[in-house]
Amino acid sequence: MIQSFRDFDKSVLIALFTLKLLGTFALQALFTYYYTDRSTADIYRFFDDGLILRDVLFTNPSHFLRILFGSG
């Protein structure tokens, strides 16, 4: 059992980070070349909704807080 990060082997961390990077590039390629329609691909809708929320935050912060906390 691992007691702390000091006991964790450095090569395992490098391998895990490499897997994370490869997964990132695989998802980017998938949504760039396979799911090209912005209206149906979930990841594009997620980021588009994030842009809308950011605009609401800077336009009207009270509306943003209402959306965030589900009040009103």
C-alpha positions as CSV (number, residue, x, y, z in Angstrom):
1,M,0.0,0.0,0.0
2,I,1.3,3.5,-0.9
3,Q,1.7,5.6,2.2
4,S,2.7,8.9,0.5
5,F,3.7,10.3,-2.8
6,R,7.4,9.8,-1.9
7,D,6.8,6.1,-2.0
8,F,5.3,6.4,-5.5
9,D,7.7,5.4,-8.2
10,K,8.6,8.3,-10.6
11,S,8.3,6.0,-13.7
12,V,4.7,5.2,-12.8
13,L,3.8,8.9,-12.6
14,I,5.5,9.5,-16.0
15,A,3.6,6.6,-17.5
16,L,0.2,7.8,-16.1
17,F,0.9,11.3,-17.4
18,T,1.8,9.9,-20.8
19,L,-1.5,7.9,-20.9
20,K,-3.4,11.1,-20.0
21,L,-1.7,13.0,-22.9
22,L,-2.4,10.2,-25.3
23,G,-6.0,10.1,-24.2
24,T,-6.3,13.8,-24.7
25,F,-5.0,13.6,-28.3
26,A,-7.3,10.7,-29.0
27,L,-10.3,12.6,-27.9
28,Q,-9.3,15.6,-29.8
29,A,-8.8,13.6,-33.0
30,L,-12.2,11.8,-32.4
31,F,-14.1,15.1,-32.1
32,T,-12.2,16.8,-34.8
33,Y,-12.5,14.1,-37.5
34,Y,-15.5,11.9,-36.5
35,Y,-18.0,14.1,-34.7
36,T,-17.8,17.2,-36.8
37,D,-21.4,18.5,-36.3
38,R,-21.4,21.1,-33.5
39,S,-25.1,20.7,-32.9
40,T,-24.9,16.9,-32.0
41,A,-21.5,16.4,-30.4
42,D,-21.8,16.7,-26.7
43,I,-18.3,18.1,-26.1
44,Y,-19.0,21.1,-28.4
45,R,-22.3,21.7,-26.7
46,F,-20.6,21.6,-23.3
47,F,-18.0,24.2,-24.3
48,D,-20.6,26.4,-26.1
49,D,-22.7,26.4,-22.9
50,G,-19.6,27.3,-21.0
51,L,-19.1,30.3,-23.2
52,I,-22.7,31.4,-22.7
53,L,-22.3,31.1,-18.9
54,R,-19.1,33.1,-19.0
55,D,-20.9,35.8,-21.0
56,V,-23.7,35.9,-18.4
57,L,-21.2,36.2,-15.6
58,F,-19.7,39.3,-17.1
59,T,-23.0,40.8,-18.3
60,N,-25.1,40.2,-15.3
61,P,-23.5,38.5,-12.3
62,S,-26.8,38.2,-10.4
63,H,-28.3,36.2,-13.2
64,F,-25.2,34.0,-13.2
65,L,-25.5,33.3,-9.5
66,R,-29.2,32.4,-10.0
67,I,-28.3,30.0,-12.7
68,L,-25.4,28.5,-10.7
69,F,-27.5,28.0,-7.6
70,G,-30.8,27.2,-9.2
71,S,-32.7,30.0,-7.5
72,G,-35.5,32.0,-9.1
